[in-house]
Amino acid sequence: MTNEAREAVADVTLKVLAFIFGAGAFAFSILGGDENERRPTYITYGVICLGVTTIIAYIESGLSRRSLLARERLAVREVRAQEEVVTSVSAAAIHLARIGGLRSTHSHVLAGDRGRLEQAICTAASRVHPGSRAAFYTWNSSRFECTGIWAGAPKVTNTISPGDSGFPDLRHVLRTGGVFKKENVRSYLDGFPSAAAQPDSAILLIPVRAGQEELGVLAVDAKMESWESFSAVTPGYSDSNVRNLLLLADLLASGLK
């Protein structure tokens, strides 16, 4: 159950309890107004119900404040991630400028600069969310080959061929130019999953295309638990993350074409 679902269940439960005990306090206040031998008991019950209702209101207020603080922390994290992506892109811009100047007269050294560009883009892509790793898989007409990865990231599978886990989704993304985003899955970057592998990752696949030319796929993943530490309302890559990665994919395509 996501944090959002848990908060919704808690909110509904507290509202129901507040209604029940509030109604009880009202009913016992009426009964306590009658002159009879049980009047002290009714008044006591009414006071108890009123006290419970007050406590529930306090708890609900505290949960609301905690939820607001969690959203504020998440917003701050998103801003910091955005700043880190922008900072990382500066290195990619340098390589793009070098590639632009070398295309016509120094084609023999383009491969090195394009390789560094791939690394710089993967570094920037890995910073869209803490705990992410990113890899660029070049399409060579029969399989995907990892040609770029952030140097500090855990190892990823080098090739993804027909029949391997994730190949159909990578091929569909590149062919159609769409974006693939999914949570609670086994990451394709880990290669063919073992029987014990847990579906505990979120993955995002971004096509890298120059017009109709299929260049490859920028793949990013992270463990689902990495969002829990930030009290994210909806675990998984956000629309803002997708927009940042689309920009990085366009930059990469402009340098590889």
MARKOL-706237 format. One line per 8 residues: number of its first residue (from 1); for each residue x, z negated, y negated of N, C-alpha, C. Coordinates in nm, 3 decimals, m for minus. Layout:
BEGIN
NUM = X Z Y X Z Y X Z Y  ... $
***
This chain:
BEGIN
1 = 0.085 0.000 0.120 0.000 0.000 0.000 0.088 0.000 m0.124  0.059 0.087 m0.219 0.137 0.097 m0.341 0.109 m0.022 m0.433  0.199 m0.040 m0.531 0.178 m0.147 m0.629 0.048 m0.127 m0.704  0.016 m0.001 m0.733 m0.107 0.030 m0.806 m0.229 m0.012 m0.726  m0.227 0.014 m0.594 m0.340 m0.024 m0.509 m0.351 m0.176 m0.498  m0.236 m0.243 m0.484 m0.239 m0.389 m0.475 m0.295 m0.450 m0.603  m0.255 m0.395 m0.718 m0.306 m0.447 m0.845 m0.456 m0.425 m0.857  m0.503 m0.311 m0.809 m0.647 m0.282 m0.816 m0.725 m0.378 m0.727 $
9 = m0.675 m0.405 m0.606 m0.743 m0.498 m0.515 m0.746 m0.639 m0.576  m0.633 m0.683 m0.630 m0.627 m0.816 m0.691 m0.722 m0.827 m0.809  m0.728 m0.721 m0.890 m0.815 m0.723 m1.008 m0.962 m0.732 m0.969  m1.003 m0.653 m0.870 m1.142 m0.656 m0.823 m1.177 m0.792 m0.764  m1.085 m0.845 m0.682 m1.108 m0.975 m0.618 m1.127 m1.086 m0.722  m1.039 m1.086 m0.822 m1.049 m1.189 m0.926 m1.178 m1.175 m1.007  m1.218 m1.053 m1.034 m1.343 m1.032 m1.110 m1.464 m1.080 m1.029  m1.464 m1.053 m0.898 m1.575 m1.099 m0.814 m1.580 m1.251 m0.810 $
17 = m1.464 m1.314 m0.792 m1.459 m1.460 m0.787 m1.502 m1.521 m0.921  m1.458 m1.459 m1.031 m1.496 m1.509 m1.164 m1.648 m1.501 m1.182  m1.708 m1.393 m1.134 m1.854 m1.377 m1.144 m1.926 m1.483 m1.062  m1.878 m1.506 m0.937 m1.944 m1.602 m0.848 m1.938 m1.743 m0.906  m1.817 m1.785 m0.947 m1.804 m1.920 m0.998 m1.867 m1.935 m1.137  m1.866 m1.828 m1.216 m1.935 m1.832 m1.345 m2.085 m1.848 m1.328  m2.140 m1.774 m1.231 m2.282 m1.787 m1.201 m2.314 m1.925 m1.148  m2.221 m1.979 m1.065 m2.240 m2.114 m1.014 m2.242 m2.217 m1.124 $
25 = m2.150 m2.204 m1.220 m2.146 m2.299 m1.333 m2.276 m2.292 m1.412  m2.329 m2.170 m1.430 m2.455 m2.155 m1.504 m2.571 m2.219 m1.428  m2.577 m2.194 m1.298 m2.687 m2.247 m1.217 m2.683 m2.400 m1.212  m2.565 m2.456 m1.192 m2.555 m2.602 m1.184 m2.581 m2.668 m1.320  m2.552 m2.596 m1.429 m2.581 m2.653 m1.561 m2.732 m2.666 m1.582  m2.806 m2.567 m1.528 m2.953 m2.574 m1.537 m3.006 m2.688 m1.450  m2.955 m2.693 m1.325 m3.001 m2.799 m1.234 m2.963 m2.937 m1.286  m2.847 m2.946 m1.351 m2.802 m3.075 m1.403 m2.883 m3.122 m1.521 $
33 = m2.962 m3.031 m1.580 m3.043 m3.070 m1.694 m3.172 m3.139 m1.652  m3.209 m3.129 m1.526 m3.331 m3.194 m1.477 m3.304 m3.341 m1.446  m3.404 m3.421 m1.471 m3.393 m3.563 m1.441 m3.423 m3.585 m1.293  m3.321 m3.603 m1.212 m3.339 m3.634 m1.070 m3.215 m3.707 m1.019  m3.225 m3.756 m0.897 m3.116 m3.838 m0.844 m2.988 m3.758 m0.817  m2.996 m3.624 m0.808 m2.878 m3.542 m0.780 m2.816 m3.484 m0.907  m2.866 m3.529 m1.022 m2.813 m3.473 m1.149 m2.662 m3.490 m1.162  m2.604 m3.609 m1.133 m2.457 m3.623 m1.144 m2.381 m3.526 m1.053 $
41 = m2.438 m3.505 m0.933 m2.372 m3.412 m0.839 m2.373 m3.270 m0.894  m2.488 m3.226 m0.948 m2.497 m3.091 m1.004 m2.401 m3.074 m1.122  m2.394 m3.177 m1.205 m2.303 m3.169 m1.321 m2.158 m3.158 m1.273  m2.125 m3.235 m1.169 m1.988 m3.228 m1.114 m1.957 m3.089 m1.060  m2.053 m3.033 m0.984 m2.034 m2.898 m0.930 m2.020 m2.796 m1.044  m2.100 m2.813 m1.148 m2.092 m2.721 m1.261 m1.957 m2.726 m1.329  m1.904 m2.848 m1.346 m1.771 m2.863 m1.408 m1.664 m2.799 m1.320  m1.675 m2.819 m1.188 m1.577 m2.759 m1.096 m1.582 m2.607 m1.104 $
49 = m1.703 m2.550 m1.101 m1.717 m2.404 m1.110 m1.660 m2.351 m1.241  m1.687 m2.423 m1.350 m1.635 m2.381 m1.479 m1.483 m2.386 m1.482  m1.427 m2.491 m1.420 m1.282 m2.502 m1.413 m1.218 m2.390 m1.333  m1.281 m2.360 m1.218 m1.229 m2.251 m1.134 m1.236 m2.118 m1.209  m1.346 m2.095 m1.281 m1.361 m1.971 m1.359 m1.252 m1.961 m1.464  m1.220 m2.073 m1.529 m1.114 m2.074 m1.630 m0.978 m2.043 m1.568  m0.953 m2.102 m1.450 m0.825 m2.077 m1.381 m0.814 m1.929 m1.342  m0.923 m1.873 m1.292 m0.922 m1.731 m1.253 m0.894 m1.643 m1.374 $
57 = m0.956 m1.677 m1.488 m0.932 m1.600 m1.610 m0.786 m1.607 m1.651  m0.723 m1.726 m1.635 m0.582 m1.744 m1.669 m0.494 m1.660 m1.577  m0.526 m1.663 m1.446 m0.448 m1.584 m1.349 m0.460 m1.436 m1.380  m0.582 m1.390 m1.409 m0.603 m1.247 m1.439 m0.527 m1.207 m1.564  m0.525 m1.295 m1.663 m0.450 m1.267 m1.786 m0.300 m1.256 m1.756  m0.251 m1.345 m1.669 m0.109 m1.342 m1.633 m0.072 m1.215 m1.558  m0.161 m1.171 m1.467 m0.136 m1.047 m1.394 m0.134 m0.927 m1.488  m0.222 m0.928 m1.587 m0.226 m0.819 m1.684 m0.097 m0.814 m1.764 $
65 = m0.049 m0.933 m1.806 0.077 m0.937 m1.881 0.193 m0.889 m1.796  0.195 m0.930 m1.667 0.303 m0.886 m1.579 0.300 m0.735 m1.557  0.179 m0.679 m1.542 0.165 m0.535 m1.525 0.213 m0.460 m1.648  0.180 m0.516 m1.768 0.223 m0.453 m1.892 0.375 m0.456 m1.905  0.436 m0.569 m1.869 0.582 m0.580 m1.876 0.648 m0.483 m1.778  0.587 m0.469 m1.659 0.643 m0.375 m1.560 0.639 m0.232 m1.613  0.529 m0.196 m1.680 0.518 m0.061 m1.736 0.618 m0.041 m1.849  0.641 m0.145 m1.927 0.739 m0.135 m2.035 0.880 m0.118 m1.978 $
73 = 0.912 m0.193 m1.871 1.044 m0.177 m1.808 1.060 m0.038 m1.750  0.952 0.014 m1.692 0.958 0.148 m1.636 0.980 0.252 m1.746  0.914 0.233 m1.861 0.931 0.326 m1.972 1.074 0.323 m2.024  1.132 0.201 m2.033 1.272 0.189 m2.077 1.365 0.258 m1.979  1.338 0.240 m1.849 1.421 0.305 m1.749 1.414 0.457 m1.759  1.293 0.509 m1.784 1.276 0.654 m1.797 1.356 0.706 m1.917  1.354 0.631 m2.026 1.430 0.672 m2.145 1.579 0.672 m2.117  1.627 0.568 m2.049 1.770 0.562 m2.016 1.810 0.675 m1.923 $
81 = 1.723 0.704 m1.825 1.752 0.814 m1.733 1.759 0.946 m1.809  1.668 0.963 m1.905 1.667 1.085 m1.987 1.799 1.097 m2.063  1.846 0.986 m2.120 1.971 0.989 m2.196 2.089 1.023 m2.105  2.088 0.969 m1.983 2.197 0.998 m1.890 2.197 1.144 m1.848  2.078 1.200 m1.829 2.069 1.343 m1.795 2.125 1.428 m1.907  2.085 1.396 m2.030 2.133 1.473 m2.146 2.284 1.463 m2.157  2.339 1.342 m2.135 2.484 1.324 m2.141 2.555 1.406 m2.035  2.498 1.409 m1.915 2.558 1.484 m1.806 2.552 1.635 m1.830 $
89 = 2.446 1.679 m1.898 2.430 1.823 m1.923 2.540 1.876 m2.013  2.600 1.789 m2.096 2.705 1.835 m2.186 2.822 1.896 m2.109  2.854 1.836 m1.992 2.961 1.893 m1.909 2.921 2.030 m1.857  2.794 2.044 m1.818 2.746 2.174 m1.770 2.752 2.278 m1.880  2.724 2.237 m2.003 2.728 2.332 m2.116 2.869 2.386 m2.137  2.968 2.299 m2.118 3.108 2.344 m2.133 3.140 2.452 m2.030  3.100 2.428 m1.907 3.126 2.527 m1.801 3.049 2.656 m1.826  2.927 2.646 m1.876 2.850 2.765 m1.908 2.918 2.848 m2.015 $
97 = 2.972 2.782 m2.115 3.043 2.854 m2.222 3.166 2.925 m2.167  3.239 2.858 m2.079 3.357 2.922 m2.019 3.317 3.042 m1.935  3.209 3.026 m1.858 3.163 3.138 m1.774 3.122 3.256 m1.859  3.051 3.228 m1.969 3.009 3.336 m2.059 3.127 3.411 m2.116  3.234 3.341 m2.146 3.351 3.406 m2.203 3.437 3.477 m2.100  3.423 3.442 m1.973 3.508 3.500 m1.869 3.445 3.618 m1.797  3.315 3.636 m1.811 3.245 3.736 m1.730 3.306 3.875 m1.743  3.339 3.914 m1.864 3.382 4.053 m1.886 3.530 4.077 m1.858 $
105 = 3.614 3.975 m1.876 3.758 4.000 m1.868 3.833 3.918 m1.765  3.774 3.808 m1.720 3.845 3.721 m1.626 3.757 3.688 m1.507  3.704 3.788 m1.444 3.610 3.765 m1.335 3.675 3.693 m1.217  3.809 3.701 m1.203 3.875 3.642 m1.088 3.876 3.489 m1.091  3.849 3.429 m1.207 3.847 3.282 m1.214 3.705 3.228 m1.229  3.607 3.317 m1.221 3.468 3.273 m1.237 3.425 3.178 m1.126  3.472 3.202 m1.004 3.428 3.121 m0.891 3.456 2.973 m0.913  3.573 2.942 m0.966 3.609 2.802 m0.991 3.518 2.738 m1.093 $
113 = 3.492 2.809 m1.202 3.405 2.753 m1.306 3.262 2.741 m1.258  3.217 2.835 m1.178 3.082 2.824 m1.124 3.070 2.706 m1.028  3.176 2.680 m0.954 3.176 2.563 m0.866 3.168 2.434 m0.945  3.243 2.427 m1.054 3.239 2.308 m1.139 3.102 2.294 m1.206  3.041 2.408 m1.239 2.906 2.404 m1.298 2.807 2.346 m1.197  2.817 2.388 m1.072 2.728 2.335 m0.969 2.744 2.183 m0.956  2.869 2.136 m0.960 2.894 1.992 m0.952 2.834 1.918 m1.071  2.852 1.976 m1.191 2.801 1.911 m1.312 2.649 1.904 m1.310 $
121 = 2.584 2.010 m1.264 2.438 2.012 m1.258 2.389 1.909 m1.155  2.456 1.900 m1.042 2.417 1.801 m0.941 2.435 1.659 m0.992  2.541 1.635 m1.069 2.561 1.503 m1.128 2.447 1.467 m1.221  2.409 1.564 m1.308 2.298 1.541 m1.400 2.167 1.520 m1.323  2.146 1.599 m1.217 2.022 1.588 m1.139 2.011 1.453 m1.069  2.123 1.398 m1.025 2.120 1.269 m0.955 2.086 1.155 m1.047  2.090 1.176 m1.177 2.065 1.069 m1.274 1.922 1.067 m1.328  1.836 1.153 m1.274 1.696 1.149 m1.320 1.627 1.022 m1.274 $
129 = 1.682 0.961 m1.167 1.626 0.835 m1.117 1.738 0.758 m1.047  1.755 0.628 m1.078 1.860 0.550 m1.012 1.845 0.554 m0.859  1.957 0.571 m0.792 1.953 0.576 m0.646 1.936 0.716 m0.591  1.927 0.815 m0.678 1.909 0.953 m0.632 2.042 1.015 m0.592  2.034 1.112 m0.507 2.147 1.201 m0.479 2.096 1.343 m0.491  2.183 1.433 m0.529 2.141 1.572 m0.553 2.241 1.668 m0.489  2.189 1.778 m0.442 2.275 1.881 m0.382 2.217 2.018 m0.416  2.307 2.114 m0.433 2.264 2.252 m0.455 2.292 2.332 m0.329 $
137 = 2.186 2.393 m0.275 2.198 2.474 m0.154 2.186 2.621 m0.191  2.295 2.692 m0.173 2.297 2.836 m0.200 2.230 2.912 m0.086  2.149 3.011 m0.122 2.082 3.095 m0.022 2.169 3.216 0.006  2.202 3.239 0.134 2.290 3.351 0.167 2.221 3.454 0.256  2.088 3.462 0.245 2.004 3.559 0.315 1.967 3.517 0.458  2.027 3.412 0.510 1.989 3.367 0.643 1.981 3.214 0.654  2.050 3.144 0.568 2.048 2.998 0.572 2.088 2.943 0.435  2.068 2.812 0.420 2.107 2.744 0.297 2.238 2.670 0.320 $
145 = 2.333 2.687 0.229 2.462 2.622 0.239 2.485 2.533 0.117  2.525 2.410 0.141 2.551 2.316 0.031 2.681 2.353 m0.039  2.671 2.393 m0.164 2.791 2.432 m0.240 2.814 2.341 m0.360  2.725 2.246 m0.383 2.742 2.154 m0.495 2.679 2.020 m0.465  2.750 1.912 m0.495 2.695 1.777 m0.475 2.768 1.683 m0.569  2.697 1.582 m0.618 2.759 1.481 m0.702 2.865 1.408 m0.619  2.985 1.398 m0.672 3.098 1.345 m0.597 3.074 1.202 m0.547  2.995 1.124 m0.620 2.972 0.986 m0.580 2.856 0.966 m0.486 $
153 = 2.791 1.073 m0.449 2.670 1.062 m0.366 2.707 1.050 m0.218  2.622 0.985 m0.138 2.643 0.982 0.006 2.641 1.124 0.062  2.706 1.143 0.174 2.718 1.276 0.234 2.580 1.334 0.268  2.566 1.463 0.248 2.443 1.533 0.286 2.479 1.640 0.388  2.378 1.695 0.456 2.402 1.799 0.554 2.454 1.925 0.485  2.548 1.993 0.548 2.614 2.107 0.485 2.532 2.235 0.490  2.461 2.256 0.600 2.382 2.379 0.613 2.243 2.345 0.666  2.146 2.423 0.620 2.009 2.411 0.669 1.967 2.551 0.713 $
161 = 1.955 2.568 0.843 1.928 2.700 0.901 1.787 2.706 0.957  1.739 2.827 0.991 1.607 2.839 1.053 1.597 2.749 1.176  1.489 2.673 1.185 1.473 2.579 1.295 1.511 2.437 1.258  1.588 2.421 1.148 1.627 2.287 1.104 1.516 2.222 1.022  1.520 2.089 1.019 1.422 2.015 0.940 1.434 2.053 0.792  1.322 2.088 0.731 1.321 2.121 0.589 1.339 2.267 0.556  1.385 2.347 0.650 1.410 2.488 0.620 1.285 2.560 0.572  1.169 2.544 0.636 1.049 2.615 0.589 1.013 2.581 0.444 $
169 = 1.026 2.453 0.407 0.992 2.413 0.270 1.092 2.468 0.170  1.222 2.463 0.201 1.323 2.518 0.111 1.301 2.668 0.093  1.273 2.736 0.201 1.255 2.882 0.195 1.128 2.916 0.115  1.023 2.838 0.134 0.897 2.864 0.062 0.917 2.841 m0.088  0.986 2.733 m0.123 1.013 2.703 m0.265 1.090 2.816 m0.330  1.195 2.862 m0.264 1.279 2.966 m0.324 1.204 3.099 m0.332  1.126 3.131 m0.231 1.056 3.259 m0.229 0.945 3.264 m0.333  0.873 3.154 m0.350 0.758 3.153 m0.441 0.793 3.109 m0.582 $
177 = 0.906 3.038 m0.599 0.940 2.988 m0.731 0.866 2.861 m0.766  0.801 2.798 m0.667 0.726 2.674 m0.692 0.814 2.552 m0.676  0.755 2.436 m0.699 0.825 2.307 m0.686 0.764 2.231 m0.570  0.850 2.169 m0.488 0.803 2.089 m0.375 0.837 1.943 m0.402  0.735 1.857 m0.396 0.755 1.713 m0.421 0.673 1.635 m0.320  0.740 1.542 m0.252 0.669 1.464 m0.150 0.732 1.327 m0.135  0.648 1.226 m0.102 0.695 1.090 m0.084 0.674 1.047 0.062  0.748 0.941 0.098 0.737 0.882 0.232 0.762 0.986 0.342 $
185 = 0.876 1.054 0.330 0.916 1.154 0.429 1.060 1.129 0.471  1.101 1.194 0.578 1.242 1.194 0.616 1.313 1.298 0.530  1.420 1.258 0.467 1.486 1.349 0.373 1.554 1.465 0.445  1.534 1.585 0.391 1.597 1.705 0.447 1.748 1.703 0.426  1.794 1.626 0.328 1.937 1.622 0.298 2.016 1.549 0.407  1.944 1.482 0.497 2.009 1.409 0.606 2.021 1.492 0.733  1.982 1.619 0.727 1.991 1.703 0.844 1.874 1.681 0.938  1.890 1.722 1.062 1.782 1.710 1.160 1.760 1.562 1.190 $
193 = 1.639 1.509 1.170 1.616 1.365 1.186 1.622 1.321 1.332  1.677 1.201 1.353 1.677 1.143 1.486 1.541 1.078 1.513  1.522 1.037 1.637 1.393 0.975 1.673 1.372 0.844 1.598  1.483 0.779 1.559 1.473 0.650 1.491 1.467 0.664 1.339  1.478 0.785 1.289 1.478 0.805 1.144 1.345 0.764 1.084  1.351 0.694 0.972 1.230 0.644 0.907 1.186 0.737 0.793  1.056 0.761 0.779 1.006 0.842 0.665 0.999 0.757 0.540  1.116 0.725 0.484 1.123 0.628 0.376 1.184 0.686 0.247 $
201 = 1.175 0.818 0.230 1.236 0.882 0.113 1.134 0.963 0.034  1.170 0.987 m0.091 1.098 1.084 m0.174 1.192 1.201 m0.196  1.138 1.322 m0.193 1.223 1.440 m0.207 1.162 1.537 m0.307  1.249 1.606 m0.377 1.207 1.702 m0.480 1.294 1.826 m0.466  1.229 1.942 m0.447 1.300 2.069 m0.432 1.266 2.160 m0.548  1.370 2.208 m0.617 1.353 2.294 m0.735 1.420 2.428 m0.708  1.349 2.540 m0.721 1.410 2.670 m0.696 1.507 2.708 m0.809  1.616 2.771 m0.771 1.711 2.825 m0.869 1.708 2.976 m0.854 $
209 = 1.647 3.043 m0.952 1.626 3.187 m0.947 1.666 3.249 m1.080  1.717 3.370 m1.072 1.744 3.450 m1.192 1.653 3.571 m1.185  1.538 3.562 m1.252 1.438 3.667 m1.238 1.383 3.663 m1.096  1.395 3.774 m1.025 1.350 3.781 m0.886 1.463 3.753 m0.787  1.583 3.732 m0.838 1.697 3.707 m0.750 1.696 3.562 m0.703  1.701 3.542 m0.573 1.697 3.408 m0.515 1.839 3.355 m0.499  1.871 3.249 m0.576 2.007 3.194 m0.575 2.021 3.072 m0.486  1.921 2.985 m0.486 1.931 2.865 m0.404 1.827 2.762 m0.444 $
217 = 1.847 2.641 m0.395 1.753 2.531 m0.422 1.831 2.407 m0.465  1.785 2.345 m0.572 1.838 2.216 m0.616 1.753 2.107 m0.551  1.813 2.030 m0.461 1.741 1.929 m0.385 1.782 1.789 m0.429  1.684 1.704 m0.454 1.708 1.566 m0.498 1.626 1.473 m0.410  1.685 1.360 m0.370 1.609 1.263 m0.292 1.649 1.121 m0.330  1.566 1.024 m0.292 1.593 0.882 m0.313 1.505 0.802 m0.218  1.549 0.683 m0.184 1.470 0.595 m0.099 1.349 0.542 m0.178  1.237 0.528 m0.110 1.116 0.480 m0.175 1.134 0.340 m0.233 $
225 = 1.217 0.258 m0.169 1.238 0.122 m0.216 1.305 0.117 m0.353  1.370 0.227 m0.393 1.436 0.228 m0.524 1.334 0.223 m0.638  1.210 0.265 m0.613 1.105 0.254 m0.716 1.045 0.115 m0.718  1.042 0.048 m0.603 0.985 m0.086 m0.597 1.064 m0.184 m0.683  1.196 m0.166 m0.691 1.278 m0.257 m0.770 1.249 m0.246 m0.919  1.184 m0.137 m0.959 1.146 m0.119 m1.099 0.998 m0.142 m1.123  0.928 m0.192 m1.018 0.783 m0.216 m1.027 0.709 m0.091 m1.074  0.749 0.024 m1.021 0.684 0.149 m1.060 0.540 0.149 m1.013 $
233 = 0.448 0.190 m1.101 0.307 0.194 m1.066 0.284 0.297 m0.957  0.346 0.414 m0.972 0.333 0.521 m0.873 0.473 0.560 m0.824  0.516 0.509 m0.708 0.649 0.543 m0.658 0.664 0.693 m0.635  0.784 0.744 m0.660 0.810 0.886 m0.644 0.852 0.949 m0.775  0.908 1.068 m0.766 0.956 1.138 m0.886 0.839 1.172 m0.978  0.860 1.150 m1.107 0.754 1.170 m1.206 0.754 1.313 m1.258  0.652 1.348 m1.335 0.646 1.480 m1.397 0.763 1.500 m1.493  0.805 1.392 m1.559 0.921 1.399 m1.648 1.047 1.435 m1.570 $
241 = 1.063 1.375 m1.451 1.177 1.410 m1.365 1.174 1.557 m1.328  1.056 1.607 m1.296 1.042 1.748 m1.257 1.083 1.839 m1.373  1.038 1.807 m1.494 1.072 1.890 m1.611 1.223 1.892 m1.634  1.287 1.775 m1.620 1.433 1.770 m1.638 1.505 1.856 m1.535  1.459 1.849 m1.412 1.524 1.926 m1.306 1.499 2.075 m1.318  1.383 2.114 m1.369 1.358 2.256 m1.393 1.453 2.310 m1.498  1.480 2.228 m1.602 1.575 2.269 m1.704 1.715 2.284 m1.645  1.754 2.188 m1.562 1.887 2.197 m1.499 1.896 2.319 m1.408 $
249 = 1.789 2.350 m1.337 1.788 2.467 m1.250 1.806 2.596 m1.331  1.741 2.602 m1.448 1.755 2.720 m1.534 1.898 2.734 m1.585  1.960 2.621 m1.622 2.100 2.624 m1.667 2.193 2.673 m1.556  2.167 2.622 m1.436 2.250 2.663 m1.323 2.232 2.812 m1.295  2.109 2.859 m1.298 2.084 3.002 m1.272 2.154 3.090 m1.375  2.156 3.046 m1.502 2.219 3.127 m1.606 2.369 3.138 m1.587  2.430 3.037 m1.524 2.574 3.042 m1.500 2.611 3.115 m1.373  2.520 3.118 m1.277 2.551 3.183 m1.149 2.518 3.330 m1.148 $
257 = 2.425 3.371 m1.235 2.384 3.512 m1.236 2.494 3.600 m1.297 $
***
